[in-house]
């Protein structure tokens, strides 16, 4: 039972900071004394007004030398009944090291003799082998002093731990509660499986994993725990790891509070505020930048990207204010999204533009929930239409300007971090200009693709057949000169040179990527070595997630490219007759008339977009190399422990760091890097309002007949084994003739297109990178399947229908 309880009341009784000899101090009287983390945390809980079992802390004791007033304090401040005796070492329960489980704890201690014995044994645990090993690892072997907390035992109906932030993901908008029957010792020792709850700060349960049939805690009890924990968190000013017990009368008693150690940065730290009613999408932008983005890339590359979209709107008269800040892009949990509602200004402001066209251009489909609102006056739309059309057909001029910018851009290497950052900052306006040019040049493909679709559909909602017809027309007018498709051709040529080389299987295919690269450059023959260097010279600025500053381009790190070459050569050696990247294509005559003109303009837009995108990537690579240099200098100057952390700081923070005003920026960068490990596991719905919850891993996709329906973007039907690859590492296991099923494909995936028999992706549109390359090489392809990677497994036999936009499992 509960004998007494310390609670908020009068101000703590003043006690001298320097204590002569061992003494017992009531929890309610602890001021600024050095009493160890556990006792200090309990005292702060008392001051916050939370229910804390009555007790005291023993200060200055040593083995064989206990306070003279121990028996008196036991009766007066702990009730004289059953008590818990726990350590409160001075280095314990801090933000850097918790010493959790390293020191002894004794529960249900009764009577003065047993209390003295428990305190002695608790003090002895300071010198235990495991505590000493922990101290050597975390504190460099520094000795610490032991205080001991004595508290009245709670006759607990249930007990457990509560985190005011998710300790695994760092999410501050989640509370995590584990509960077991009785006292919490069974939970700490691992002898009992707990009920596991996740709650929002409002007390709403978002996840409940029960150890039995019935929950241990009611909704009201969960809300009370959440309310008290948040009160404590606000009082401490930091996320907390707390212990609690639920008494038989239903009252919550708080047993411990300490900062959560090694907590990742808040994954919501850079979230953009959601505009009420606005519609957002992960389409298109999620193809350009899949996965989680670093703070540096968000603050530079994607600020420039947003500037480019605004520049196009501004130059067309759609946006009145000059470009600046983030208007069309938002970030949530490290992922970036387009604001469809903001981009729908064109539907209100330009003749012929519509919400239907915008959905097709950005999402590859009609978005029925998109409503742009009332049209602007006709004279405004006529003037804006003239400006918009002028922008559409100025792509060649913008491409030429971008060529000149790339040729002239150089960021010199300097000898100090401050000088290097100054060089980078001086050149950042060039990144803004590069994005302006690229997105203006892209406007032709963004307009002509939907126009072609609408012409085929005769103004109605396009069907899968219309998508397939559009893909066929684009393939018919292709001159096979789309720049990104040249990666596949280059790889195919190089594999052809390697195939007859003696020892290629043992020295290249079966070797590590590093050893294979060394062999190719030194022993595979002059022709193969030259072809590799030419491939890197033409396409070495590319890589997976190439607009992320942290990702190294192939020219700097060719090993991912070599890994794909190994897979391609293994396939060629296994099936020489099936070699060759290009697939036979049906001989479709080029369309004539207005339909033919639209198809040619749409394909010209794709060609123009891929070329200027490649140029933009070269600009980004110049900054990648400059920031890598900056990271090396910051490490050399002792301001960062490793150079990779440079990508987890913003330009303003890097300015402080380079000038020696570091504060805790290195620790913050490391915490953000830990947070990104969680962010990178997330995926989101393709269209949503407000702030979305990440899609669950167990999301069921196939309904009804079990067939997934997407958008056909390259004609043809193929049946084969599925290869589900959520990453390039998984794609390295591809076998010839398999059907690749992936979340999205950017140019980093292109080397594998020479192997696969078909392509299926969760997201995408008719002008996305995967669709463009698939058409160039005659691969059946279906995009926008939403959840294909969750529905199918590697080894499933599937039918991919690029004529009707379906993917299904077959026997």
VOVO-663660 format. One record per residue (C-alpha): residue in one letter; x, y, z. Coordinates in steps of 0.001 Angstrom, whole numbers, padded with zeros to 6 digits, always signed. Layout:
aXYZ/...
//
This chain:
x+000000+000000+000000/x+000971+003667-000201/x+002084+004887+003205/x+002590+008530+002268/x+003187+010667-000765/x+005354+013689-001468/x+003576+016333-003486/x+003924+019920-004523/x+003556+022284-001610/x+005585+024971+000093/x+008944+025950-001266/x+011733+023445-000522/x+013295+023775+002932/x+016687+025464+002558/x+019501+023023+003167/x+023200+023862+003002/x+024792+022898-000311/x+027883+021606+001501/x+026979+018697+003759/x+029353+017733+006587/x+029264+013957+006653/x+026509+011628+005426/x+022976+012996+005742/x+019424+012221+004672/x+017548+014928+002718/x+013778+014642+002049/x+012896+014687-001650/x+010723+017745-001082/x+013698+019631+000428/x+016245+019033-002315/x+017476+022303-003732/x+020660+022656-005727/x+022391+019799-003968/x+024587+017312-005796/x+022281+014344-005187/x+022616+012455-008469/x+020315+012322-011458/x+017625+010061-010018/x+017079+012075-006818/x+017263+015375-008677/x+014691+014138-011177/x+012324+013073-008392/x+012707+016446-006706/x+011820+018207-009953/x+008744+016005-010356/x+007656+017036-006856/x+008131+020715-007754/x+006132+020167-010958/x+003194+019073-008830/x+003180+015399-009794/x+002442+012488-007471/x+005754+011029-006212/x+006103+008320-003513/x+007474+009866-000310/x+011137+009375+000422/x+014576+010839+000937/x+018082+010732-000524/x+021255+009733+001344/x+024121+012075+000490/x+027817+011644+001311/x+027566+008060+002574/x+030241+005446+002106/x+030318+001733+002836/x+030369+001370+006641/x+029548+005070+007147/x+025793+005729+006910/x+023849+008776+008198/x+023053+008894+011894/x+019474+009968+011122/x+018781+007050+008750/x+016275+005322+011061/x+014541+008627+011834/x+014301+009543+008107/x+012998+006056+007306/x+010059+006589+009656/x+009417+010291+009033/x+010003+010643+005280/x+009328+007115+003912/x+006590+005899+006218/x+008585+003145+007936/x+007076+000387+005782/x+008200-001334+002604/x+010623+000823+000610/x+012623+000758-002624/x+016359+001454-002343/x+017938+002716-005540/x+021168+004319-006635/x+021473+007970-007545/x+025080+008289-008659/x+026237+011764-009625/x+026837+010725-013266/x+023635+008673-013459/x+020539+009550-015502/x+022176+012338-017454/x+021561+013272-021071/x+024797+011658-022256/x+024882+008471-020168/x+022136+006906-018046/x+023969+004058-016274/x+020613+002287-016539/x+020863-001180-015010/x+024490-000728-013961/x+023882-000141-010233/x+021912-002231-007738/x+018226-001729-006906/x+016393-003373-003978/x+012591-003521-003764/x+010188-004287-000927/x+012816-003654+001747/x+011224-003813+005245/x+012662-002744+008578/x+015740-000753+009594/x+018268-003659+009506/x+017198-004644+006002/x+017309-001000+004947/x+020903-000576+006188/x+021954-003755+004391/x+020306-002623+001152/x+021974+000810+001321/x+025390-000807+001914/x+024922-003140-001044/x+023735-000275-003224/x+026889+001685-002362/x+028986-001414-003119/x+027547-001632-006640/x+029441+001564-007470/x+032536-000614-007750/x+030906-003492-009624/x+032598-004924-012696/x+029772-004005-015065/x+029476-000429-013769/x+033220+000011-014072/x+033169-001261-017658/x+030307+001128-018504/x+032192+004001-016871/x+035313+003192-018887/x+033306+003279-022115/x+031100+006339-021467/x+032991+008506-019012/x+036606+007638-019807/x+037021+005858-016478/x+036235+008899-014322/x+035057+008005-010827/x+031650+009102-009642/x+030039+009389-006208/x+026978+007481-005105/x+023880+008876-003452/x+021034+006522-002531/x+017278+007127-002890/x+014871+005513-000426/x+011145+005675-001283/x+007940+004146-000079/x+006913+001173-002192/x+003777+001427-004293/x+001506-001619-004219/x+001183-001450-007982/x-001651-002887-010048/x+000390-002061-013145/x+003687-000307-013769/x+006038+000517-016586/x+007956+003131-018495/x+006865+006131-020517/x+008851+008108-023064/x+007625+011586-023962/x+009245+011126-027385/x+009695+007954-029399/x+013249+006887-028472/x+013642+004916-031703/x+012441+007498-034209/x+012866+010728-032260/x+009269+011785-032961/x+008237+014378-030385/x+004591+013991-031405/x+004450+010468-029982/x+004392+009167-026410/x+005451+005552-025902/x+004155+003547-022937/x+005075-000008-021915/x+003047-001553-019100/x+003156-004841-017151/x+001113-006250-014284/x+002399-005525-010798/x+005642-003628-010249/x+007903-002733-013155/x+010725-005090-012208/x+009418-007764-014600/x+009605-005240-017427/x+013142-004091-016593/x+014399-007666-016235/x+012765-008764-019474/x+010766-011512-017726/x+007414-010191-018944/x+006168-008960-022320/x+004485-005579-021900/x+001434-003987-023372/x+002813-001393-025805/x+000975+001851-026538/x+001749+004830-028740/x-000197+008024-028160/x-000441+011496-029587/x+000163+014411-027180/x-003631+014763-027006/x-003853+011258-025546/x-005215+009566-028677/x-003972+005969-028986/x-002483+005411-032442/x-001015+001971-031761/x-001855-000719-029224/x+000051-004032-029000/x-001315-006177-026171/x+000442-008993-024344/x-002898-010555-023438/x-006531-010466-024473/x-007512-007389-022447/x-005490-004158-022166/x-003823-003446-018833/x-004617+000259-019047/x-007906+001983-019774/x-008276+004961-022102/x-008676+007240-019082/x-005526+005884-017438/x-003547+006330-020651/x-004726+009928-020905/x-003750+010562-017266/x-000284+009142-017887/x+000102+011282-021013/x-001079+014435-019257/x+001301+014004-016324/x+004246+013106-018552/x+003772+016169-020744/x+003540+018354-017648/x+006870+016917-016512/x+008425+017316-019957/x+007471+020982-020055/x+008835+021499-016535/x+012160+019793-017396/x+012334+021388-020845/x+013501+018172-022527/x+012053+014802-023637/x+011935+012369-020702/x+012303+008688-019935/x+009933+008118-016999/x+008932+005258-014711/x+005468+005031-013179/x+003233+002785-011118/x-000542+002624-010977/x-001749+002129-007412/x-004744-000033-006510/x-006849+003087-006092/x-006093+004091-009685/x-003685+006949-008945/x-000534+007342-011048/x+002697+007556-009049/x+005850+008754-010794/x+008992+006870-009812/x+011668+008383-012033/x+012317+011012-014705/x+015492+011466-016693/x+016422+012843-020115/x+016214+010313-022946/x+019802+009462-023826/x+021065+009481-027431/x+017709+010715-028721/x+017692+011450-032462/x+016804+014955-033544/x+013123+015636-033981/x+012280+014195-037429/x+009639+016947-037701/x+012267+019664-037157/x+012126+021041-040710/x+008421+020411-041333/x+006675+023125-043327/x+003411+024444-041910/x+000446+022930-043733/x-001962+025431-045292/x-005524+024441-044316/x-007342+022986-047318/x-004281+022789-049562/x-003672+019556-051473/x-000171+018057-051559/x+001464+015327-053620/x+004580+013172-053504/x+004323+012536-057253/x+006931+013954-059625/x+008962+015591-056875/x+009258+012214-055156/x+010720+010797-058373/x+013336+013556-058553/x+014211+013269-054877/x+013038+009934-053436/x+013568+009254-049764/x+014531+011663-046998/x+016452+014847-047714/x+019278+016341-045650/x+018930+019810-044098/x+021679+021201-046365/x+020017+019961-049556/x+016636+021255-048415/x+018151+024668-047653/x+019963+024988-050987/x+018977+022647-053825/x+015268+022532-053035/x+015047+026179-052147/x+016449+026762-055637/x+013969+024272-057130/x+011049+026109-055528/x+012524+029371-056817/x+012544+027885-060324/x+008857+026922-060210/x+007989+030373-058889/x+010144+031960-061612/x+008097+030186-064280/x+004829+031312-062672/x+006129+034860-062235/x+007417+035177-065792/x+004032+033906-067026/x+002094+036433-064946/x+000521+033705-062814/x+002393+034743-059646/x+002484+038439-058874/x+005264+038640-056292/x+008891+037876-057264/x+010194+034376-056452/x+011384+033798-052912/x+011162+031269-050092/x+009142+028058-050236/x+005742+028447-051902/x+005281+025353-054070/x+007276+022851-051995/x+006845+021619-048444/x+008725+019179-046247/x+007219+016676-043850/x+009229+014126-041856/x+012206+014724-044114/x+010299+014076-047368/x+009372+016745-049888/x+006039+017359-051593/x+004494+019716-054132/x+001656+021989-053047/x-000862+021192-055795/x-003219+023929-054669/x-000494+026563-055031/x+000513+025196-058431/x-003121+025228-059554/x-002830+028999-059975/x-002304+028226-063657/x-005812+026717-063870/x-007282+030044-062693/x-004919+032292-064573/x-004245+030825-068050/x-006695+030046-070842/x-006953+026326-071570/x-005231+025279-068343/x-007259+023051-066055/x-007061+021090-062840/x-007333+017935-064918/x-004220+018903-066921/x-002288+019734-063749/x-003120+016348-062240/x-001930+014623-065408/x+001251+016711-065588/x+002289+016279-061946/x+000640+013047-060784/x+000208+011236-064085/x-003514+010899-063400/x-006678+012878-062817/x-006850+014222-059259/x-010583+014667-058604/x-010084+016355-055226/x-008108+019220-056815/x-010193+022386-057167/x-008401+025589-058143/x-011323+027930-057545/x-012802+030847-059455/x-011235+031846-062787/x-009597+035234-063150/x-011062+037814-065553/x-010794+036872-069226/x-008433+039727-070094/x-006044+038626-067310/x-006108+035043-068581/x-005517+036166-072178/x-002451+038210-071214/x-001103+035420-069036/x-001675+032900-071817/x+000520+034934-074151/x+003254+035042-071506/x+002832+031334-070738/x+003090+030286-074384/x+006168+032480-074741/x+007693+030623-071769/x+006766+027228-073256/x+008635+027867-076476/x+011658+029558-074914/x+013124+026240-073747/x+015956+026195-076291/x+017101+029637-075163/x+017059+028584-071511/x+018975+025403-072350/x+021677+027425-074097/x+021973+029781-071126/x+022252+026777-068822/x+025026+025304-071019/x+026941+028563-070618/x+026365+028632-066859/x+027744+025091-066466/x+030801+025927-068578/x+031591+028998-066486/x+030793+027638-063004/x+033822+026954-060824/x+034036+026890-057037/x+037717+027160-056026/x+039126+025082-053181/x+040372+027155-050244/x+042518+026334-047232/x+040195+027299-044391/x+036563+026434-043740/x+035538+030089-043548/x+037146+030862-046917/x+035649+027740-048515/x+032159+028601-047282/x+032527+032144-048592/x+033293+030737-052056/x+030225+028481-051891/x+027903+031237-050705/x+029127+033542-053466/x+028113+030943-056061/x+024732+029936-054611/x+022865+032445-056844/x+024084+030337-059785/x+022118+027402-058396/x+018989+029563-058307/x+019557+030608-061901/x+020211+027016-062991/x+016898+025866-061514/x+015096+028803-063108/x+016477+027818-066527/x+015810+024102-066111/x+012198+024442-064968/x+011411+026991-067676/x+012807+024530-070219/x+010691+021739-068655/x+007447+023626-069115/x+007042+022336-072687/x+006911+018680-071602/x+004637+019591-068700/x+002143+021250-071042/x+002326+019098-074164/x+002021+015728-072410/x-001406+016513-070913/x-002459+018242-074161/x-001685+015067-076101/x-003632+013017-073572/x-006616+015354-073688/x-006633+015270-077486/x-006712+011480-077457/x-009462+011455-074797/x-011407+014173-076677/x-011840+016236-073535/x-013036+013381-071338/x-011229+011721-068453/x-008343+009725-069980/x-008520+005956-069676/x-005703+003402-069473/x-006044+002965-073222/x-005433+006669-073783/x-002304+006471-071611/x-001103+003520-073681/x-001825+005344-076954/x+000089+008404-075767/x+003060+006220-074822/x+002955+004589-078269/x+002884+007943-080048/x+005812+009261-078013/x+007799+006125-078844/x+006948+006507-082538/x+008342+010053-082766/x+011406+009396-080598/x+014736+009956-082237/x+016369+007777-079560/x+018413+010752-078479/x+017132+011264-074944/x+020285+011884-072954/x+019487+009748-069905/x+018864+006701-072101/x+022503+006938-073191/x+023507+005439-069826/x+021954+002115-070875/x+023638+002225-074283/x+027020+002979-072733/x+026695+000116-070267/x+025637-002243-073039/x+028713-001318-075079/x+031018-001791-072107/x+029505-005158-071214/x+029942-006222-074828/x+033656-005430-074591/x+034032-007309-071303/x+032157-010438-072373/x+034984-012066-074400/x+037780-011096-071986/x+039327-014213-070366/x+038725-014396-066645/x+035883-011862-066732/x+033627-014028-064581/x+036161-014675-061822/x+037942-011296-061906/x+034925-009058-062488/x+031512-010677-061970/x+032402-012628-058833/x+034816-010073-057337/x+034022-007230-054973/x+033013-003997-056687/x+036329-002383-055697/x+038371-005306-057041/x+036265-005423-060216/x+036908-001720-060833/x+040647-002182-060385/x+040666-005154-062801/x+038608-003278-065401/x+040943-000297-065340/x+044223-002243-065379/x+043742-005749-066828/x+040537-005977-068861/x+042054-004376-071932/x+042560-000903-073305/x+039227-000772-075142/x+037180-001652-072053/x+039139+000736-069824/x+038682+003544-072349/x+034950+002849-072653/x+034579+003064-068860/x+036337+006429-068729/x+034203+007719-071612/x+031054+006520-069804/x+032135+008344-066645/x+033060+011447-068641/x+029599+011542-070262/x+027462+010401-067359/x+029693+010427-064276/x+027811+013366-062761/x+024804+011103-062235/x+023965+008810-059311/x+021035+007612-057282/x+019147+010537-055661/x+021388+012875-057606/x+019823+016093-056273/x+020830+015130-052733/x+024137+016843-051926/x+025196+013976-049687/x+025099+011398-052517/x+028394+010967-054362/x+028306+011055-058141/x+029610+008077-060160/x+032755+009968-061172/x+033713+010273-057499/x+032357+006909-056379/x+031951+004569-059375/x+031282+001470-057244/x+027439+001596-057579/x+027884+001790-061352/x+030361-001101-061253/x+027870-003169-059236/x+025292-002737-061998/x+027906-003642-064625/x+028627-006841-062709/x+024946-007763-062778/x+024709-006966-066501/x+027799-009016-067396/x+026628-011938-065285/x+023400-011884-067266/x+025254-011656-070600/x+027492-014611-069734/x+024502-016649-068593/x+022456-015899-071716/x+024553-014635-074645/x+021644-014985-077068/x+019580-012544-075057/x+022259-009875-074907/x+021616-006326-075993/x+019838-003511-074278/x+017360-002603-076976/x+014211-004680-077323/x+012330-005137-080603/x+009622-002527-080966/x+006452-002673-082954/x+006783-000582-086118/x+004309+002186-085401/x+004071+004852-088118/x+004723+008392-086988/x+001418+010231-086486/x+000452+013092-088789/x-001617+016226-088453/x-002287+017958-085141/x-001854+014711-083217/x+001561+014225-084760/x+002560+017797-083963/x+001512+017394-080329/x+003426+014119-080058/x+006557+015695-081543/x+006292+018709-079244/x+005755+016476-076198/x+008773+014350-077136/x+010821+017493-077780/x+009823+018651-074300/x+010979+015335-072810/x+014291+015583-074679/x+014725+019186-073558/x+013835+018348-069966/x+016285+015433-069767/x+019081+017547-071259/x+018604+020517-068932/x+018132+018198-065977/x+021523+016678-066764/x+023036+020171-066882/x+021386+021066-063585/x+022869+017936-062028/x+026321+019139-063130/x+025687+022387-061268/x+024639+020448-058169/x+027779+018284-058452/x+029961+021403-058336/x+028355+022260-054997/x+028597+018648-053780/x+032355+018741-054255/x+032672+022145-052636/x+030663+021080-049589/x+032698+017868-049289/x+035809+020064-049250/x+034189+022212-046558/x+033443+019099-044471/x+037065+017972-044706/x+038273+021395-043583/x+035862+021485-040648/x+037195+018105-039523/x+040773+019307-039939/x+039986+022381-037838/x+038406+020230-035129/x+034891+021598-035583/x+033252+018350-036789/x+034116+014738-035900/x+033459+013541-039462/x+032956+015304-042765/x+029577+013697-043574/x+027942+015779-040833/x+028296+018899-042994/x+025151+017812-044880/x+023070+017859-041696/x+023547+021573-041044/x+022007+024579-042759/x+024072+027288-044483/x+023490+029638-041540/x+024674+026977-039093/x+027724+026236-041255/x+028556+029927-041153/x+028551+029857-037339/x+030589+026652-037299/x+033217+027921-039751/x+033663+031083-037643/x+034198+029077-034466/x+030782+029779-032948/x+029983+026082-032845/x+027927+025649-029684/x+026470+022160-029892/x+026139+022131-033696/x+028255+018995-034133/x+026030+017102-031692/x+022924+018493-033396/x+024154+017349-036809/x+024813+013850-035464/x+021325+013726-033934/x+019795+014799-037259/x+021701+012050-039040/x+020223+009510-036617/x+016759+010952-037272/x+017191+010515-041020/x+017690+006776-040537/x+014040+006687-039439/x+012823+009188-042032/x+014344+007100-044819/x+012063+004156-043979/x+008880+006158-044563/x+006577+006426-047547/x+003452+008491-047991/x+000214+008622-049958/x+000582+010222-053366/x-002087+012885-052700/x-003247+014227-049324/x-004317+017301-047368/x-002831+018477-044094/x-000026+016478-042473/x-000086+012829-043549/x+000716+009781-041487/x+003310+007538-043148/x+001856+004487-044829/x+002131+001343-042720/x+004359-001519-043820/x+001408-003898-043758/x-000796-001810-046028/x-002992-004083-048105/x-002972-003117-051751/x-004669-005651-053982/x-008460-005614-053684/x-011178-007612-055367/x-009626-009596-058194/x-006102-009055-056866/x-005068-007042-059932/x-003294-003718-059484/x-004257-000975-061897/x-001830+001774-062819/x-000908+003900-065821/x+000578+002237-068936/x+003543+004314-070134/x+005242+001878-072526/x+003356-000662-074645/x+003706-004431-074451/x+002797-007396-072290/x+005271-009650-070528/x+005075-012524-068050/x+008002-013400-065820/x+009401-013559-062320/x+009107-010468-060163/x+012093-008785-058602/x+010878-006440-055847/x+013671-003966-055140/x+013197-001089-052722/x+016853-000085-053071/x+019760-000421-055478/x+021299-002961-053121/x+018289-005211-053689/x+018380-004527-057447/x+021900-005985-057553/x+020313-009452-057383/x+018410-008953-060640/x+018416-011803-063153/x+017864-011480-066910/x+014222-011341-067931/x+012836-010448-064509/x+010176-007779-064074/x+011467-005009-061844/x+008978-003758-059247/x+010276-000724-057358/x+008887+002320-055526/x+010334+004738-058083/x+013223+004842-060541/x+015538+007754-061097/x+018650+007721-063257/x+020554+005729-060642/x+018428+002714-061601/x+019024+003108-065347/x+021978+000673-065581/x+019622-002209-064766/x+017257-001480-067652/x+019388-003597-069994/x+018467-006683-067937/x+014799-006417-067134/x+011825-007571-069188/x+009457-004964-067794/x+009112-002160-065255/x+006441-001529-062610/x+006640+001346-060100/x+004494+002585-057233/x+004624+006177-058473/x+005359+007889-061766/x+003852+009431-064885/x+004221+009171-068654/x+007141+011607-068619/x+008904+010308-065507/x+012448+009067-065931/x+011580+005365-065813/x+008824+005804-068388/x+011060+007720-070789/x+013863+005140-070706/x+011430+002214-070882/x+009950+003627-074101/x+013400+004212-075547/x+014245+000533-075077/x+010870-001041-075791/x+010257-002234-072228/x+006630-002715-071168/x+006090-000358-068256/x+003284+000538-065867/x+003578+003309-063253/x+001399+004741-060478/x+000581+001278-059100/x+000730+002845-055614/x+001486-000304-053583/x+003039-002845-055957/x+006113-003205-053751/x+003832-004213-050859/x+001599-006531-052846/x+004159-008709-054621/x+007269-010574-053532/x+010460-011454-055335/x+009921-014768-057105/x+006217-014253-057789/x+005267-015011-061361/x+003504-011906-062635/x+001985-010527-065807/x+002771-006894-066611/x+000402-005436-069171/x+001714-002186-070636/x-001313-001943-072901/x-003941-001880-070153/x-001877-000720-067164/x-002212-003798-064967/x+000050-005999-062873/x-001208-009334-061565/x+000094-012563-060137/x-000264-015646-062324/x+000070-019334-061531/
//
